[in-house]
Amino acid sequence: MSERIDTTCVQGGYQPGNGESRTPPIIQATTFKYTSSEQMSRLFDLSESGYFYTRLQNPTNDTVAAKICELEGGAAAMLTSSGQAANFFALFNICNAGDHIVASSAIYGGTFNLINVTMAKMGIECTFVSPDCTDEELEAAFRPNTKAVFGESIANPALIVLDFEKFATAAHNHGVPFIVDNTFPTPINCRPFEFGVDIVTHATTKYMDGHGSCVGGAIVDSGNFDWMAHADKFPGLTTPDDSYHGVTYAKDFGPAAYITKATAQLMRDFGSTPAPINSWIMGMHLESLALRMARHCENGQKVAEFLATDPRISWVNYPGLPSDKYHALAEKYMPNGTCGVISFGVPGGREKVSAFLDGLKMVSIATHVADARSCTLYPAGTTHRQLTEEQLEEAGVGIDLVRLSCGIENADDIIADLDQALATIN
């Protein structure tokens, strides 16, 4: 198979045999028939691979997961029913009550609440650090019970580019994996495993689906983190699992250990399973991901340049702008482009921001991002509404911040809509 990522988008994950369907089939089934109860027993013991209940695994889901795994350059992958489920599973797979996480403060509001509120109720604490923290500040965040470091490759919605190598070095110095949500740039523009990241997550709802048609998530493991070298920190992976008659994931499944455990335990017990039809739809849309990302980035650059020179706008964040604070990091980690999402400030307070959004005609106000259709949102009043003013500041989400997701329409039409909406409030 070609190593070119645009070819992998089309050909990866599924190669039909002679006379088989040219496109991956939809196995819209809950259960699978076997003629031997002994074989079913082996499946339930994880001593033999196969399908027995879609809550754990399904051929359609696995085919799409395999494509995403190829795109990221990973060793194993799984799909979940949402990006939130992916991030939860990615962390909970190695964290127990009494454990601790270090996370970037500049992350999506829903993920912040997941870690800061819900997982805290489960006895898992987190220290949030600025993505711009010094090495000393990052070092001070670790505790003896720290089990993971978490961040976003491009923060939603602050558009902060994470310094992978800084955070990866700190994580590995403390014997823990570095987990990154790579939703915004996608593997088309960013390959975190090449810079020391161990595990990647995605909200496939966004660019991977790209059409606002199905919610989903993915977890990809690089296979590079040596769990046995830190066996005392990760007993769930390095000691026998009594619920599967003594399977030891790190010994029995090698580079697939982490994903196998997440599937066998977390998907079994939480059931955050994507519907096969949703995975199939997203898989079809993945074929055009490279083409769409190029257009998203082209439009994002043009619109950001327009906003950056407009006196009616107070500031613009877009890593593609040479003047952007994170332009150098973007050039290092994402030299072919970042994404089509822009954040910018509309001066005048909440009422002015609301009036601007209400004045848009083509660009939709929607709780969504990274879609073929341009859409916008006011994060401080929606996705990050639960955060305090101090937490909003730490996340880089100001009261005046507007998030704009540039679709694949003609860039001039996006600009014209923004221009006329700005005219109505000035």
C-alpha positions in Angstrom: 0.0 0.0 0.0 1.2 3.5 -0.7 2.7 5.6 2.1 1.1 8.7 0.6 -1.7 9.8 3.0 -4.2 10.9 0.4 -4.0 7.4 -1.1 -4.5 5.8 2.3 -7.6 7.9 2.7 -9.1 6.1 -0.2 -7.5 2.6 0.0 -6.6 2.1 3.6 -8.3 -0.3 6.0 -10.0 -2.5 3.5 -8.8 -4.6 0.6 -11.6 -6.8 -0.9 -10.8 -10.3 -2.0 -11.8 -11.8 -5.4 -15.5 -11.2 -6.0 -16.1 -9.3 -2.8 -17.7 -5.9 -2.4 -15.5 -3.1 -3.8 -16.7 -0.9 -0.9 -16.6 -2.0 2.7 -19.9 -3.7 3.6 -22.2 -2.6 6.4 -22.5 -5.4 9.0 -25.6 -4.0 10.7 -25.9 -6.9 13.1 -25.7 -7.2 16.9 -24.7 -10.9 16.9 -22.7 -13.5 15.0 -23.4 -17.2 14.6 -21.0 -20.0 15.5 -21.5 -23.8 15.3 -19.3 -24.6 18.2 -19.8 -23.5 21.8 -16.2 -24.3 22.5 -15.1 -21.6 19.9 -17.5 -19.1 21.5 -15.8 -19.9 24.9 -12.4 -19.1 23.3 -13.8 -15.8 22.0 -15.0 -14.8 25.4 -11.6 -15.8 26.9 -9.8 -13.5 24.4 -7.7 -16.6 23.4 -9.1 -16.4 19.8 -10.0 -13.4 17.8 -13.5 -12.9 16.2 -16.9 -11.3 16.6 -19.6 -12.3 19.0 -21.4 -9.1 20.0 -21.3 -5.7 18.4 -21.1 -3.9 21.8 -17.5 -5.0 21.9 -16.5 -5.3 18.2 -18.1 -5.2 14.8 -16.4 -5.8 11.4 -17.6 -2.5 9.9 -16.4 -0.5 12.9 -13.0 -2.3 12.8 -12.6 -1.7 9.1 -12.9 2.1 9.6 -10.7 2.0 12.7 -8.1 0.2 10.6 -8.1 3.1 8.1 -7.7 5.7 10.8 -4.9 3.6 12.4 -3.1 3.6 9.0 -3.6 7.4 8.6 -2.1 8.1 12.0 0.7 5.5 11.7 -0.5 3.6 14.7 -0.4 0.0 15.9 -4.0 -0.5 16.9 -7.2 1.5 17.0 -10.8 1.4 18.0 -14.0 3.5 17.4 -16.3 4.9 20.0 -19.7 6.4 19.9 -18.4 10.0 20.3 -15.2 12.0 20.8 -16.1 12.4 24.5 -16.2 8.7 24.9 -12.9 8.4 23.1 -11.2 10.8 25.5 -12.8 9.2 28.5 -11.8 5.7 27.5 -8.3 6.9 26.6 -7.7 8.2 30.1 -9.8 5.8 32.2 -8.1 2.8 30.5 -5.0 3.6 32.6 -6.4 5.6 35.5 -8.1 4.4 38.7 -9.5 6.1 41.7 -6.7 7.8 43.5 -4.7 8.5 40.3 -3.7 11.9 38.8 -3.6 13.5 35.3 -1.6 16.4 34.0 -3.5 18.2 31.3 -3.2 21.4 29.2 -5.8 24.0 30.3 -6.4 25.0 26.7 -8.8 22.2 25.7 -12.4 21.9 24.5 -14.9 22.8 27.2 -16.6 19.5 27.2 -13.3 17.7 27.7 -12.3 20.1 30.5 -15.6 19.3 32.3 -15.1 15.6 31.8 -11.7 15.7 33.4 -12.3 18.4 36.0 -15.8 17.4 37.2 -16.9 13.9 36.2 -13.6 12.1 36.5 -12.9 14.0 39.7 -16.1 12.4 41.1 -14.6 9.1 40.2 -11.5 9.9 42.4 -9.2 10.9 39.5 -7.6 14.3 40.0 -6.1 16.6 37.5 -3.6 19.5 37.5 -4.2 21.8 34.6 -1.2 23.7 33.2 -0.9 26.4 30.6 0.2 25.1 27.2 2.8 27.9 27.3 4.1 26.8 30.7 7.8 26.6 31.3 9.6 23.3 31.7 9.8 24.0 35.4 6.1 24.7 35.8 5.3 21.5 33.9 7.6 19.5 36.0 6.0 20.9 39.2 2.6 19.6 38.0 3.6 15.9 38.3 2.9 13.7 41.3 4.0 10.2 42.2 0.4 9.0 41.2 0.4 10.8 37.8 -0.7 8.3 35.1 -1.0 10.4 31.9 -0.5 13.7 30.3 -3.3 15.0 28.0 -3.6 17.9 25.5 -5.0 18.9 22.2 -2.8 19.3 19.1 -4.7 22.5 18.2 -6.9 23.8 21.1 -10.6 24.2 20.5 -11.4 27.1 20.3 -8.3 29.1 21.3 -6.3 27.7 18.3 -3.2 27.2 20.5 -0.7 24.8 19.0 0.7 22.4 21.6 4.4 21.9 21.8 4.4 18.1 21.5 8.1 17.6 22.3 8.0 19.6 25.5 5.1 17.7 26.9 6.2 14.3 25.6 9.6 14.7 27.2 8.0 15.6 30.6 5.6 12.7 30.4 8.3 10.1 29.5 10.6 11.4 32.2 7.9 10.4 34.6 7.2 7.1 33.0 3.7 8.0 31.7 2.1 8.2 28.2 1.3 11.4 26.4 -2.2 11.4 25.0 -3.3 14.0 22.4 -6.6 14.9 20.8 -5.8 15.4 17.2 -9.3 16.3 16.0 -8.6 19.7 14.4 -5.5 19.1 12.2 -6.4 15.4 11.5 -3.6 13.1 10.5 -3.6 14.8 7.1 -1.9 17.8 8.6 -0.4 16.5 11.8 1.1 13.1 12.8 1.7 13.4 16.6 3.4 9.9 16.9 6.3 11.4 15.0 6.9 13.8 17.8 6.7 11.6 20.8 3.0 11.3 21.4 1.9 7.8 22.5 -1.9 7.8 22.1 -4.1 9.9 19.8 -7.9 10.5 20.1 -10.3 12.0 17.6 -13.8 13.3 17.6 -14.6 11.8 14.2 -17.8 13.8 14.2 -15.6 16.7 13.0 -13.4 16.7 9.9 -13.2 13.0 9.5 -17.0 12.8 8.9 -17.0 16.4 7.8 -20.6 16.6 6.8 -22.4 16.8 10.1 -24.0 13.4 9.6 -22.8 11.1 12.4 -21.3 11.5 15.9 -18.3 9.3 16.6 -14.8 9.0 18.1 -11.6 7.1 17.7 -8.5 6.1 19.8 -5.3 5.1 18.1 -2.3 3.7 20.0 1.2 4.1 18.6 2.3 0.9 20.3 5.5 2.6 21.4 4.9 3.0 25.1 6.5 0.2 27.1 3.9 -0.7 29.7 6.0 -3.4 31.2 8.9 -1.0 31.8 6.5 0.9 34.2 4.6 -2.1 35.4 4.0 -0.8 38.9 2.2 2.3 37.5 -0.2 0.4 35.2 -1.3 -2.9 36.9 -4.4 -3.0 34.7 -2.2 -3.7 31.7 0.7 -5.6 33.4 -1.0 -7.9 35.8 -3.6 -10.7 35.2 -7.2 -9.6 34.5 -9.4 -11.9 36.6 -12.4 -11.1 34.5 -10.7 -12.8 31.6 -9.2 -15.8 33.4 -5.8 -14.2 34.0 -5.0 -12.5 30.7 -2.1 -10.0 31.0 -2.7 -7.5 28.2 0.9 -6.1 27.9 2.3 -9.7 27.7 -0.4 -11.4 25.7 -1.2 -8.7 23.1 2.0 -6.7 22.5 1.5 -3.4 20.7 -2.3 -4.0 20.7 -2.4 -4.3 24.5 -3.8 -0.9 25.3 -6.6 -1.0 22.6 -7.4 -4.7 23.5 -7.9 -3.7 27.2 -10.1 -0.7 26.3 -12.2 -2.9 24.1 -12.4 -5.9 26.4 -13.1 -4.0 29.6 -14.4 -0.5 28.9 -16.5 -1.1 25.8 -17.8 -4.3 27.4 -18.9 -2.4 30.6 -19.8 1.1 29.3 -21.1 0.2 25.8 -20.1 3.4 24.0 -20.4 1.6 20.7 -20.8 3.4 17.4 -23.6 2.1 15.2 -22.1 0.3 12.2 -24.1 2.5 9.8 -22.5 5.6 11.3 -19.0 4.1 11.0 -19.7 3.2 7.4 -20.9 6.7 6.5 -17.8 8.2 8.2 -15.6 5.7 6.5 -17.0 6.8 3.1 -16.3 10.5 4.0 -12.8 9.7 5.1 -12.0 9.0 1.4 -12.2 12.7 0.6 -10.5 13.9 3.9 -7.2 14.9 2.2 -9.1 16.9 -0.5 -11.4 18.6 2.0 -8.6 19.5 4.5 -6.7 21.3 1.7 -9.8 23.4 0.9 -10.6 24.0 4.6 -7.0 25.3 5.2 -7.0 27.4 2.0 -10.3 29.0 3.1 -9.1 29.4 6.7 -6.0 31.2 5.5 -7.9 33.6 3.2 -10.6 34.4 5.8 -8.0 34.9 8.6 -6.0 37.3 6.4 -9.2 39.3 5.7 -10.1 39.5 9.4 -6.5 40.4 10.5 -6.7 43.6 8.4 -10.3 44.6 9.3 -10.4 47.4 11.9 -13.8 46.2 13.2 -12.0 43.1 14.6 -10.0 43.4 17.8 -7.7 40.3 17.3 -7.4 37.1 15.3 -6.0 33.7 16.2 -5.0 31.5 13.3 -1.7 29.6 13.3 -1.3 30.0 9.6 -0.8 33.8 10.0 2.9 34.7 10.2 2.0 37.1 13.0 0.3 34.4 15.1 2.0 33.5 18.4 1.9 29.8 17.5 3.0 30.1 13.8 6.5 28.7 14.5 5.1 25.7 16.3 2.6 25.2 13.5 5.4 25.3 10.9 7.3 22.7 13.0 4.5 20.2 13.6 2.0 21.0 10.8 4.0 22.4 7.9 1.3 21.6 5.3 -1.5 23.5 7.1 -3.5 23.4 10.3 -7.3 23.5 10.0 -10.1 25.7 8.8 -11.1 27.0 12.3 -10.4 30.6 13.2 -11.0 32.4 16.5 -11.3 36.2 16.6 -12.6 39.0 18.8 -15.6 41.2 18.2 -15.4 44.2 20.5 -18.3 45.6 22.4 -19.3 42.8 24.8 -21.8 39.9 24.6 -24.6 42.0 23.0 -22.3 43.0 20.1 -21.1 39.5 19.6 -24.6 38.1 19.6 -25.7 40.8 17.1 -22.9 39.9 14.8 -23.7 36.2 14.8 -27.4 37.0 14.3 -26.5 39.1 11.2 -24.8 36.2 9.4 -26.8 34.8 6.5 -24.8 32.0 4.9 -22.6 31.0 7.9 -24.8 29.0 10.3 -24.9 29.4 14.1 -24.4 25.8 15.1 -23.0 23.7 18.0 -20.6 22.2 15.6 -17.2 22.7 13.9 -15.1 21.3 11.2 -17.9 20.8 8.7 -18.2 21.1 4.9 -20.6 24.0 5.6 -19.3 27.1 7.3 -20.5 27.6 10.9 -19.9 29.7 13.9 -20.4 29.7 17.7 -19.9 31.9 20.7 -18.0 29.5 23.1 -18.2 31.6 26.3 -22.0 31.4 26.0 -22.2 27.8 24.8 -19.5 25.1 24.8 -17.6 26.7 27.6 -20.6 28.1 29.5 -19.9 26.0 32.6 -16.4 27.4 33.1 -15.7 30.3 35.5 -14.2 33.5 34.2 -10.8 32.3 35.6 -11.2 29.0 33.8 -12.2 30.7 30.6 -9.0 32.8 30.8 -6.9 29.7 31.4 -8.5 28.0 28.4 -7.9 31.1 26.2 -11.6 31.7 25.7 -12.4 35.4 26.1 -15.8 37.0 26.4 -15.4 38.5 23.0 -14.2 35.3 21.3 -16.0 34.0 18.2 -15.2 30.6 16.7 -15.5 30.4 13.0 -15.3 27.1 11.1 -14.6 27.8 7.4 -16.3 25.2 5.2 -15.5 24.3 1.7 -17.6 27.0 0.0 -15.9 29.7 -2.0 -13.8 31.7 0.4 -15.1 35.0 -1.1 -18.6 34.1 -0.2 -17.6 33.4 3.4 -15.8 36.8 3.6 -18.8 38.6 2.1 -21.1 37.2 4.7 -18.7 38.2 7.5 -18.3 41.7 6.0 -22.1 42.4 5.8 -22.7 41.0 9.3 -19.9 43.3 10.7 -21.5 46.2 8.9 -24.7 45.7 10.7 -23.1 46.3 14.1 -20.7 49.1 13.2 
